[in-house]
Amino acid sequence: MPLRLIALLLVWCCSASSHASITDAAELDPAWKLISDRNGIQVYMRHRDESRLKTFRGVTRFTLADEYALAALLEDYESYPRWLHFVDGASEFGRQSSLLRHLRFTTRLPWPLNDREAVLEARVSQTISPERESVTIYLHNRPDLLPVDNNYVRFPEMEGIFQLTRLGKDEVEVVYQLVLDPGGYIPAWLANMLLRDAPYFTLDRLRRIISRPEYQRRFYNYVELRGPGRPATLAAPRSYLYGNPPAAPLVDMTEEQGNPTR
């Protein structure tokens, strides 16, 4: 079976045994093993006892003075196939708020393989505390949100986390951690072998596409970030790293807590 056909199945998942797991330093956790370090991107692997599949985590650091550029890229669903490794389509089919959305991802495969799809709930969480300043997107498998589509095989297991963390001096760390069960007749050993490439190629493409002009000088009121597109009527974004701390730490901020006016 061509490797590209199998790799198309391996997208958008991560171990979600706890929300705190994404903040662990992989290099300090003996359960995580460094399996690749190239081009400024580290890929780690961990095996969960309760799963037949392995978890892979990609980590990279780069300069991002306009933090809203990442939000703009994530809002641009049509762009996802250009940077998310082997994703062919992405759409939002509903939302409870800007911080809680329902998404569908598709992967089209040549005959005789069936196309795959994922139906997910995406929850956005922002924390501004002395220990960490981050925006995290938690992706939960929610196959019940859409009727069965006989043209696709729906992933039986899919969870995800995508996180941006401020480091100071315009530097950020982006983490993309994943595991999934593609369903059908794909053996676990082959899924694991190819899944390890998804974090690297996704983060490598993201670093390049995020600097495009269409993602600069944007603003979104559901996250409180730094960038030239931020309206002058708003107070400076709160940050311990950049000398404007909040009155008290903000954990899992609501839209009402974010972006106070001057």
Backbone as a ProteinNet text record, in pm:
[ID]
protein_1_A
[PRIMARY]
MPLRLIALLLVWCCSASSHASITDAAELDPAWKLISDRNGIQVYMRHRDESRLKTFRGVTRFTLADEYALAALLEDYESYPRWLHFVDGASEFGRQSSLLRHLRFTTRLPWPLNDREAVLEARVSQTISPERESVTIYLHNRPDLLPVDNNYVRFPEMEGIFQLTRLGKDEVEVVYQLVLDPGGYIPAWLANMLLRDAPYFTLDRLRRIISRPEYQRRFYNYVELRGPGRPATLAAPRSYLYGNPPAAPLVDMTEEQGNPTR
[TERTIARY]
86	0	89.3	70.7	158.3	161.6	283.2	296.6	214.8	202.4	128.2	-19.3	-73.1	-213.7	-235.6	-140.7	-153.7	-129.7	-30.3	1.6	-112.6	-194.4	-310	-405.3	-397.3	-490.6	-447.6	-326.5	-267.4	-262.1	-374.1	-383.6	-457.1	-422.9	-500.7	-539.2	-443.9	-480.8	-370.7	-410.4	-308.2	-355.9	-260.7	-295.8	-357.1	-476.5	-544.8	-579.2	-486.8	-511.9	-534.6	-474.1	-502.9	-462.5	-533.7	-498.6	-361	-319	-190	-74.9	-95.8	14.1	86.4	19.3	83.2	187.5	179.2	274.4	395.7	395.6	511.7	630.5	748.2	869.2	906.9	895.8	917.6	1058.3	1154.9	1291.9	1315.4	1222.6	1237.3	1149.5	1062.5	971.2	1027.6	1068.6	1131.3	1037.8	905.1	812.1	821.7	872.3	888.2	1029.2	1039	1169.1	1187.6	1299.5	1330.6	1366.4	1290.2	1315.5	1362.6	1351.9	1396.1	1425.4	1537.9	1573.9	1642.1	1563.2	1617.1	1545.3	1619.2	1562.2	1487.2	1535.9	1473.3	1341.6	1312.2	1188.3	1224.5	1177.1	1199.9	1070.8	1083.4	969.1	994.7	897	905.2	798.2	821.9	727.3	702.1	577.1	540.3	438.6	445.6	349.5	259.1	129.3	31.6	-6.3	-8	-39.8	-180.7	-274.7	-413.7	-442.7	-343.6	-366.2	-268.1	-314	-223.8	-138	-168.4	-96.8	-4.7	96.2	191.3	151	196	169.5	295.1	278.9	391.4	369.5	475.5	470.6	579	540	634.8	645.6	769	794.6	888.4	855.1	945.5	935.3	1038.8	1042.4	1081	1017.4	1049.1	1002	1042.7	1003.7	864.1	778.9	642.2	600.9	638.2	604.4	454.7	389.6	245.9	177.8	139.1	82.2	-53	-124.5	-254.9	-241.3	-120.4	-101	-135.9	-106.2	-141.4	-292.2	-360.3	-506.2	-564.7	-507.7	-557.3	-539.8	-427	-403.1	-502.4	-528.5	-620.7	-765.1	-796.9	-931.2	-951	-843.5	-848.4	-855.8	-976.3	-991.9	-950.2	-967.9	-929.8	-779.5	-701.3	-555.5	-504.3	-586.2	-536.5	-466.1	-516.3	-444.6	-303.3	-273.1	-140.6	-36.3	-81.3	18.8	-6.6	-129.5	-155.5	-124.8	-36	17.6	-93.3	-114.8	-208.6	-356	-390.4	-531.6	-578.2	-691.1	-743.2	-859.8	-922.9	-1034.9	-1065.8	-1108.9	-1145.7	-1259.7	-1353.2	-1466	-1521	-1586.9	-1657.5	-1806.4	-1875.6	-2016.8	-2106	-2046.5	-2126.4	-2037.6	-2097	-2022.7	-2118	-2072.5	-2143.6	-2093.8	-1967.1	-1905.1	-1776.6	-1704.7	-1575.1	-1475	-1497.4	-1405.4	-1444.9	-1561	-1606.5	-1674	-1605.9	-1650.5	-1657.7	-1732.2	-1743.9	-1683.7	-1588.6	-1510	-1518.5	-1497.1	-1490.8	-1366.8	-1287.5	-1169.6	-1185.5	-1140.4	-1152.3	-1018	-1005.7	-890.1	-941.4	-912.6	-960.7	-853.4	-894	-801.5	-843.4	-747.8	-782.2	-842.7	-923.5	-979.6	-865.4	-878.5	-1002.2	-1020.1	-936.9	-948.7	-1065.1	-1129.8	-1236.8	-1180.2	-1241.7	-1202.6	-1230.6	-1153	-1168.4	-1218.9	-1283.1	-1325.2	-1313.5	-1298	-1298	-1401.1	-1478.7	-1576	-1532	-1499.4	-1432.4	-1500	-1479.8	-1512.8	-1381.2	-1367.4	-1245	-1271.8	-1196.5	-1210.6	-1082.8	-1095.1	-980.8	-968	-848.2	-822.9	-698.1	-708.5	-592.5	-560.1	-431.9	-383.5	-276	-286.6	-182.9	-149.7	-39.1	1.7	153.2	206.3	352.6	426.8	361.7	428.1	417.6	309.6	287.1	193.7	224.2	135.7	113.9	-8.4	-29.6	-172.6	-188.7	-319.8	-318.2	-418.5	-423.8	-556.9	-551.8	-672.5	-681.5	-789	-813.4	-913.7	-878.9	-965.5	-1016.5	-1148.1	-1210	-1290.5	-1274.6	-1349.8	-1498.8	-1583.5	-1728	-1800.8	-1788	-1849	-2000.6	-2062.4	-2207.9	-2265.4	-2181.3	-2231.8	-2285.8	-2249.2	-2299.1	-2354	-2455.5	-2504.8	-2395	-2406.8	-2310.5	-2313.2	-2196.2	-2181.3	-2116.8	-2191.1	-2141.9	-2027.8	-1998.2	-1886	-1752.8	-1756.7	-1635.1	-1632.6	-1511	-1488.6	-1451.5	-1526.7	-1501.5	-1398.1	-1298.7	-1194.6	-1256.6	-1228.5	-1285.4	-1219.7	-1093.2	-1022.9	-951.8	-980.6	-915.9	-930.8	-819.7	-815.2	-696.6	-697.6	-587.6	-559.6	-435.6	-394.7	-295.7	-316.5	-226.2	-203.6	-77.1	-50.9	58.8	33.2	132.9	165.5	294.9	340.3	440.7	420	515.5	643.6	755.2	884.9	951.8	901.9	964	1049.1	1075.8	1157	1102.2	969.4	898	912.6	966.5	981.4	861.2	821.3	713.2	754.3	687	700.9	566.1	565.8	443.6	459	357.5	355.7	237.5	263.1	159.7	179	83.7	97.2	-17.4	8.4	-96.5	-84.3	-204.1	-219.4	-358.2	-375.6	-509.8	-518.9	-642.4	-673.5	-748.3	-688.8	-753.3	-870.7	-890.2	-1001.3	-972.9	-1066.3	-1050	-941	-869.3	-772.4	-629.2	-601.6	-466	-402	-296.2	-234.9	-168.2	-164.6	-111.5	35	115.3	257.4	279.9	196.5	212.8	162.7	50.9	1	104.7	165.9	267.9	389.1	430.4	549.4	533	414.5	393.5	343.9	278.9	229.5	343.4	458.7	571.4	613.8	580.5	617.9	522.8	399.9	299.3	339.9	392.4	430.6	539.8	639.2	749.4	702.3	634	594.6	490.4	401	302.1	370	460.5	526.8	621.2	687.2	776.5	698.5	584	503.8	439.5	395	333.1	429.8	555.5	652.6	669.9	653.7	670.8	544.6	428.6	305.2	255.2	292	239.2	289.2	397	451.7	389	295	234	155.3	148.8	85.5	-59.3	-134.6	-276.9	-302.2	-199.6	-217.8	-162.9	-115.1	-56.2	-159	-135.9	-215.7	-364.1	-392	-529.1	-561.2	-691.5	-734.4	-856.7	-858.4	-971.9	-1000	-1124.8	-1155	-1171.3	-1160.1	-1177.7	-1046.3	-933.1	-803.5	-733.9	-652.9	-581	-433.5	-391.8	-258.1	-188.4	-64	16.8	19.5	9.9	18.7	-25.4	23.4	-8.4	-153.1	-227	-367.4	-460.2	-406.3	-487.6	-539.9	-671.4	-727.1	-668.1	-649.5	-593.2	-687.5	-815.3	-912.7	-899.2	-824.9	-806.7	-681.3	-684.3	-564.7	-456.5	-332.7	-222.8	-247.5	-211.9	-235.2	-160.2	-226.8	-167.1	-65	47	155.3	256.1	292.3	400.2	534.4	549.9	676.6	705.6	599.3	617.6	579.2	583.4	575	437.1	331	195.6	110.1	142.6	72.1	-72.3	-160.3	-298	-300	-412.3	-424.1	-412.1	-456.1	-444.9	-428.4	-367	-350.3	-484	-480.7	-599.7	-581.3	-669.6	-661.8	-791.1	-779.5	-897.4	-990	-934.2	-1004.8	-1133.5	-1234.7	-1357.6	-1344.8	-1434.4	-1432.6	-1455.2	-1538.4	-1568.3	-1444.9	-1356.6	-1237.8	-1129.8	-1134.3	-1028.3	-1045.4	-934.5	-930.7	-1007.9	-971.4	-1037.7	-1001.6	-1094.7	-1067.9	-982	-930.8	-846.5	-929.5
-119	0	123.5	221.4	338.3	409.6	454.1	518.7	645.3	722.1	846.8	822.7	713	684.4	659.5	589.8	564.1	691.8	769.8	892.2	990.2	985.7	1075.1	1054.5	937.4	905.6	961.8	1014	1036.6	1184.7	1239.9	1383.2	1419.4	1532.1	1603.6	1522.8	1457.7	1388.5	1398.7	1383	1382.4	1309.5	1270	1210.1	1316.2	1290.3	1387.6	1323.7	1248.6	1185.9	1290.6	1411.2	1524.3	1649.6	1759.9	1886.1	1933	1894	1939.8	1876.7	1764.8	1692.1	1773.5	1865.5	1942.1	2037.2	2072.8	2167.2	2098.2	1967.5	1895.3	1916.9	1930.1	1939.6	1799	1774.3	1638.2	1589.2	1682.8	1638.9	1600	1637.8	1603	1485.8	1441.5	1330.8	1205.3	1106.6	987.1	907.7	930.9	860	908.2	1030.1	1084.9	1057.2	1010	980.4	1068.5	1137.7	1220.4	1129.1	1139.3	1052.3	1129.4	1263.8	1343.1	1484.9	1540.8	1679	1736.8	1808.2	1864.6	1994.2	2085.6	2211	2286.7	2276.2	2348.1	2289.8	2166.2	2099.5	1967.8	1951.2	1826.8	1744.3	1616.1	1525.7	1420.8	1406.3	1311.9	1204.5	1089.4	977.6	924.8	885.5	821.7	713	601.2	492.5	483.6	491.9	478	331.4	285	144.4	108.2	205	174.1	183.1	219.1	236	151.3	102.3	28.1	122.5	252	350.9	435	491.7	578.1	724.7	806.7	950.4	1021.1	1117	1193.4	1340.7	1406.7	1549.2	1623.6	1728.8	1815.7	1947.8	2000	2124.6	2209.9	2338	2429	2567.1	2647.1	2784.6	2877.1	2994.2	3090.5	3229.3	3330.2	3468.1	3494.5	3554.1	3587.1	3714.4	3830.4	3958	3983.9	3944	3961.2	3828.9	3813.6	3686.7	3657.5	3762.8	3741.5	3672.6	3667.4	3597.9	3450.3	3391.4	3250.3	3232.9	3324.9	3318.6	3333.6	3425	3446.3	3320.7	3253.1	3130.5	3021.7	3009.2	2906.4	2937.3	3064.2	3101.1	3072.4	3057.7	3039.7	2890.8	2834	2689.7	2645.5	2732.8	2695.4	2673	2731.5	2717.5	2588.7	2520.1	2405.4	2301.2	2268.4	2168.3	2212.4	2342.1	2388.7	2371.3	2350.2	2336.9	2219.8	2177.1	2060.4	1933.7	1854.3	1741.1	1646.3	1639.8	1547.7	1573.6	1695.3	1732.8	1785.1	1736	1777.5	1876	1885.7	1977.8	2002.5	2125.7	2161.4	2261.2	2248.2	2340.3	2346.8	2458.5	2475.7	2463.1	2373.1	2352.9	2398.7	2454.7	2506	2557.7	2639.4	2689	2730.1	2712.6	2767.2	2907.3	2932.5	3063	3061.1	3173.9	3177.4	3083.3	3049.5	2962.6	2816.1	2785.3	2646.4	2623.2	2549.1	2531.9	2384.5	2357.1	2221.3	2218.6	2128	2124.3	1987.3	1988.3	1863.5	1867.7	1763.4	1748.7	1626.5	1637.2	1525.5	1492.2	1366.3	1314.5	1228.2	1266.5	1193	1094.6	970	864.1	802.2	764.8	698.1	559.6	515.5	380.6	279.2	171.4	120.3	162.7	256	297.3	394.5	389.3	482.9	613.2	725.7	853.9	854.6	935.4	946.5	1085.4	1092.1	1220.9	1220.3	1341.1	1360.2	1466.1	1440.7	1537.5	1572.7	1699	1739.8	1858.1	1866.8	1987.3	2055	2183.7	2259.9	2361.7	2352	2446.6	2526.5	2659.2	2749.8	2794.3	2784.6	2822.8	2909.2	3024	3111.3	3126.3	3119.8	3137.1	3244.3	3337	3437.3	3430.4	3365.6	3346.6	3363.6	3378.7	3390.8	3269.7	3152.5	3029.5	3009	3058.8	3026.8	3127.8	3166.4	3249.5	3175.7	3122.9	3034.6	3042.3	3000.1	2975.4	2830.6	2753.8	2611.1	2578.8	2500.1	2450	2300.5	2261.7	2121.6	2067.5	1960.6	1898	1764.8	1754.8	1633.4	1562.9	1433	1354	1356.9	1403	1409.5	1356.4	1228.7	1172.2	1180	1202.1	1208.3	1341.6	1440.1	1572.6	1582.3	1488.4	1487.6	1349.6	1342.1	1211	1133.5	1004.9	920.5	952.7	966.8	989.2	863.7	788.4	661.5	677	799.3	823.1	830	830.3	844.5	740.5	702.9	628.4	730.7	735.5	833.5	777.1	858.1	812.2	767.7	645.6	599.4	662.5	703.7	768.3	890.4	1006.2	1128.6	1234.8	1278.8	1389.8	1477.6	1601.5	1685.3	1804	1848.5	1971	2044.2	2174.2	2262.2	2383	2414.4	2516.2	2613.1	2742.6	2848.8	2901	2911.3	2962.3	3075	3186.8	3298.1	3261.9	3303.8	3284.7	3417.1	3528.8	3658.7	3698.4	3830	3883.8	3841.5	3842.8	3808.4	3662.1	3578.7	3436.9	3358.3	3254.9	3167.5	3022.4	2934.9	2790.9	2737.2	2657	2593.7	2442.7	2380.7	2236.4	2175.5	2066.9	1992.2	1846.1	1789.9	1654.2	1568.5	1446.1	1370.5	1219.4	1156.5	1012.7	991	890	860.3	717.1	672.5	542.4	571.1	542.9	576.5	486.4	378.3	288.4	204.6	119	36	-66.8	-94.3	-203.9	-153.6	-49.3	4.2	-50.9	-133	-190.3	-82.5	-105.5	-6.4	24.7	-75.9	-51.1	44.3	34.5	122.9	263.4	270.5	401.8	473.6	402.9	463.2	508	430	460.5	592.3	614.7	733.3	852.6	826.5	935.1	1020.5	961.8	1035.3	1151.6	1150	1258.9	1377.7	1357.1	1463.7	1585.8	1573.2	1693.9	1773.6	1704.3	1776.7	1857.4	1793.3	1863.4	1971.7	1947.9	2050.1	2174.3	2159	2274	2343.2	2267.2	2327.7	2418	2370.5	2451.2	2569.4	2547.8	2656	2772.7	2746.8	2855	2939.9	2879	2953.6	3029	2965.9	3027.2	3137.9	3133.8	3230.7	3372	3386	3519.2	3582.6	3516.1	3571.7	3697.6	3794.3	3924.6	3915.6	3819.1	3812.7	3777	3732.1	3696.4	3802.5	3914.7	4018.2	4126.8	4195.1	4310.3	4275.1	4157.1	4113.7	4122.9	4113.8	4117.6	4028.3	3953.5	3869	3890.7	3924.5	3968.2	3855.1	3728.8	3618.4	3571.8	3629.2	3604.1	3738.1	3745.8	3869.2	3848.9	3901	3875.8	4007.8	3995.6	4110.7	4120.2	4243.8	4260.5	4398.8	4446.5	4582	4600.6	4492.7	4504.8	4525.7	4524.6	4542	4685.3	4706.1	4842	4928.7	5056.8	5150.7	5177.2	5146.3	5166.4	5063.8	4956.5	4852	4878.2	4832.5	4838.6	4748.8	4775.1	4690.2	4547.2	4448.6	4309.5	4276.6	4206.9	4175.7	4063	4081.2	3983.7	4006	3899.6	3906.6	3923.3	3860.3	3864.3	4001.8	4074.9	4203.5	4321.5	4301.3	4411.5	4470.4	4398.5	4447.4	4334.7	4291.7	4175.6	4207.8	4109.3	4130	4145.1	4192.5	4208.3	4074.4	3968.6	3832.2	3739.1	3623.2	3529.4	3495.6	3480.1	3446.3	3306.2	3214.6	3075.7	3041.1	2989.5	2954.8	3076.4	3184.9	3312.2	3300.3	3372.4	3384.2	3503.3	3512.7	3627.8	3756.9	3753.7	3873.9	3921.4	3830.3	3868.3	3928.3	3897.5	3938.9	4078.3	4137.8	4263.5	4378.2	4416.3	4532.3	4660.7	4755.9	4885.5	4970.7	5079.4	5170.4	5244.5
0	0	0	-88	-92.4	41.4	81.6	211.1	221.2	112	119	151.2	103.2	130	278.8	341	483.7	562.2	521.6	595	592.5	489.8	482.8	599.2	661	767.9	903	910.2	1041.3	1074.2	1118.1	1134.2	1263.4	1322.5	1423.3	1546.2	1611.1	1732.3	1834.2	1958.4	2059.3	2182.1	2264.4	2391.5	2480.7	2531	2616.4	2750.7	2805.4	2934.2	3041.4	3024.4	3112.1	3040.3	3069	3005.5	3049.2	3168.1	3217.3	3142.7	3076.2	3015.3	2909.3	2844.5	2738.3	2792.1	2919.7	2976.7	3036.4	3041.7	3094.1	3003	3059.8	2979.1	2934.2	2805	2755.5	2786.8	2782.5	2805.9	2951.9	3043.2	3183.9	3224.7	3139.1	3166.9	3101.5	3180.6	3122	3032.9	3042	2954.9	2810.9	2791.9	2657.3	2607.2	2485	2424.1	2301.4	2295.7	2179.6	2062.9	1952.7	1838.3	1715.7	1719.6	1605	1651.6	1604	1635.5	1511.9	1430.9	1307.5	1273.9	1216.1	1167.5	1276.6	1401	1510.4	1557.4	1522.4	1563.2	1630.8	1756.1	1827.8	1827.1	1800.8	1803.8	1911.3	2002.6	2112.2	2094.7	2156.8	2150.2	2290.8	2314.4	2440.9	2411.5	2483.5	2464	2585.4	2561.8	2668.9	2685	2808.2	2833.3	2787.7	2794.3	2761.8	2612.8	2532.8	2389.3	2310	2195.2	2106.7	2024	2031	1952.6	2039.1	1977.9	2046.1	2028.8	2123.1	2119.4	2070.8	1981.6	1929	1957.1	1996.9	2029.3	1952.8	1880.8	1813.2	1886.6	1899	1969.8	1886.4	1870.3	1800.7	1862.8	1845.2	1894	1779.2	1775.8	1670.5	1712.5	1637.6	1664.8	1610.9	1694.5	1654	1728	1671.6	1735.1	1727.7	1617.6	1601.3	1635.2	1761.6	1806.8	1743.9	1702.1	1638.2	1501.9	1447.1	1319.9	1333.3	1448.3	1466.8	1474.7	1544.1	1548.1	1408.8	1328.3	1192	1107.8	1123.1	1048.2	1089.6	1218.3	1265.2	1227	1205.7	1160.4	1011.2	937.9	792.5	759.5	768.3	748.4	608.8	509.7	373.3	359.9	449.2	440.7	504.2	582.2	657.9	571.4	452.4	371.9	330.9	341	301.9	411.3	536	642	737.1	752.9	836.7	756.6	808.1	733.1	687.7	556.4	492.3	524	562.8	575	440	391.8	261.5	270.9	386.2	400.4	546.1	577.4	714.3	710.3	802.9	807.4	949.1	978.9	1105.2	1077	1147.6	1119.9	1234.5	1340	1449.4	1560.3	1647.8	1762.6	1873	1997.1	2112.2	2144.4	2111.5	2127.8	2047.2	2045.9	1977.1	2041.6	2168.3	2240.7	2237.9	2179.4	2173.4	2038.4	1950.9	1813.3	1776.5	1669.3	1617	1476.9	1457.7	1335	1268.7	1137.9	1061.2	972.1	976.9	892.8	804.4	682	588.9	525.4	488	416.4	303	180.8	63.8	17.7	-1.8	-40.1	-172.8	-255.7	-382.4	-357.9	-451.2	-447.8	-439.2	-361.4	-299.3	-153.9	-104.4	34.4	50.8	165.7	196.2	250.2	212.3	267.9	417.9	491	636	673.6	791.8	844.4	995.9	1052.1	1196.6	1231.4	1334.4	1385.1	1527.5	1547.6	1670.4	1736.8	1866.7	1943.4	1978.1	1944.1	1970.1	2080.1	2188.7	2299.1	2314.2	2314	2324.9	2469.8	2525	2663.6	2670.5	2737.7	2754.4	2901.7	2934	3070.1	3072	3168.3	3192	3340.2	3372.6	3511.1	3520.1	3641.6	3653.2	3599	3604.2	3558.5	3407.7	3346.6	3205.7	3141.5	3018.8	2937.2	2806.7	2788.2	2674.9	2624.6	2499.9	2440.7	2393.5	2436.4	2404.9	2339.1	2233.9	2169	2198.1	2267.8	2298.6	2197.4	2130	2030.6	2085.5	2098.5	2152.7	2044.2	2037.6	1940.8	1974.6	1881.1	1902.1	1779.1	1750.5	1629.3	1627.2	1744.4	1752.5	1706.5	1679.7	1645.3	1503.1	1417.3	1279.9	1246.4	1160.3	1116.3	1043.6	1043.5	973.3	824.5	766.4	623.2	564.6	487.2	435.4	335.8	296.2	205.2	278.9	412.5	492.2	604	643.8	766.8	873.5	980.7	1086.1	1182.9	1220.2	1311.9	1443.7	1490.6	1617.6	1739.6	1728	1839.5	1786.4	1844.5	1801.2	1907.7	1961.7	2056.5	2017.5	2055.2	2013.4	2102.5	2101.5	2168.8	2079.6	2068.3	1993.6	2082.7	2114.5	2216.1	2174.6	2200.9	2187.2	2326.3	2358.2	2487.5	2465	2533.6	2526.4	2600.6	2543.5	2607.6	2643.1	2588.2	2607.4	2488.5	2475	2365.6	2229.9	2215.5	2092.3	2050.7	2137.7	2107.4	2162.1	2087.1	2131.2	2112.3	2184.9	2165.7	2120.9	2015.9	1966.9	1981.8	2040.7	2063.9	1990.6	1920.1	1849.1	1884.8	1958.7	2013	1962.2	1921.2	1854.4	1867	1862.8	1848.4	1790.7	1707.3	1657.2	1610.1	1605.8	1546.6	1416.9	1300.2	1173.1	1139	1214.5	1184.3	1060.3	1027	908.1	926.4	819.1	818.4	815.8	894.7	904.1	1030.6	1021.1	1141.2	1226.5	1358	1451	1422.6	1386.9	1365.4	1249.2	1145.7	1031.2	1063.1	1136.9	1179.2	1264.6	1358.9	1444.2	1364	1267.5	1189.5	1114.2	1059.4	977.6	1057.6	1169.4	1252.8	1306	1324.5	1380.1	1291.6	1162.2	1072.7	1079.1	1127.4	1123.9	1205.1	1327.5	1401.9	1331.7	1276.5	1213.3	1092.8	999	877.4	905	1001.1	1035.9	1091.6	1187.1	1247.9	1151.1	1065.2	966.6	870.1	822.7	731.3	803.1	927.1	1002.9	1019.4	1050.1	1070.7	946.3	830.6	705.3	665.7	679	629.4	721.4	848.6	943.8	916.6	841.5	811.2	687.5	623.5	503.2	537.3	443.1	472	517.4	465.5	499.7	646	717.5	857.6	953.1	900.4	983.9	1016.9	1130.1	1172.9	1187.2	1235.9	1259	1408.5	1440.7	1580.3	1597.9	1708.8	1744	1892	1925	2061.1	2161	2119.1	2213.4	2275	2229.6	2293.2	2313.6	2417	2450.5	2418.2	2302.5	2251.6	2216.7	2175.4	2135.4	1983.4	1931.5	1787.5	1744	1628.9	1582	1539.2	1519.2	1481.5	1599.5	1718.8	1839	1846.6	1865.1	1866.3	1976.9	1947.3	2044.1	2159.9	2144.5	2252.3	2363.6	2338.7	2438.9	2521.2	2644.8	2727.6	2668.6	2705.5	2659.4	2704.6	2622.7	2662.5	2790.9	2879.6	3009	2995.5	3063.4	3051.9	3163.2	3231.6	3328.8	3258.1	3144.3	3071.2	3013.6	2977.4	2910.3	2999.3	3131.6	3225.3	3247.5	3213.1	3236.5	3295.2	3417.3	3473.7	3509.2	3506.5	3553.3	3705	3758.1	3903	3973.9	3907.5	3959.7	3840.9	3861.8	3749.9	3684.2	3552.8	3474.4	3418.3	3455.7	3411.2	3339.8	3216	3136.3	3123.8	3071.3	3062	2981.5	3026.1	2948.2	2853.2	2756.2	2665.6	2742.3	2847.9	2925.7	3003.2	3041.3	3116.7	3027.5	2899.5	2809.4	2753.2	2714	2638.5	2703.6	2826.6	2886.4	2811.6	2814.3	2751.4	2842.2	2785.9	2863.9	2967.8
[MASK]
++++++++++++++++++++++++++++++++++++++++++++++++++++++++++++++++++++++++++++++++++++++++++++++++++++++++++++++++++++++++++++++++++++++++++++++++++++++++++++++++++++++++++++++++++++++++++++++++++++++++++++++++++++++++++++++++++++++++++++++++++++++++++++++++++++++

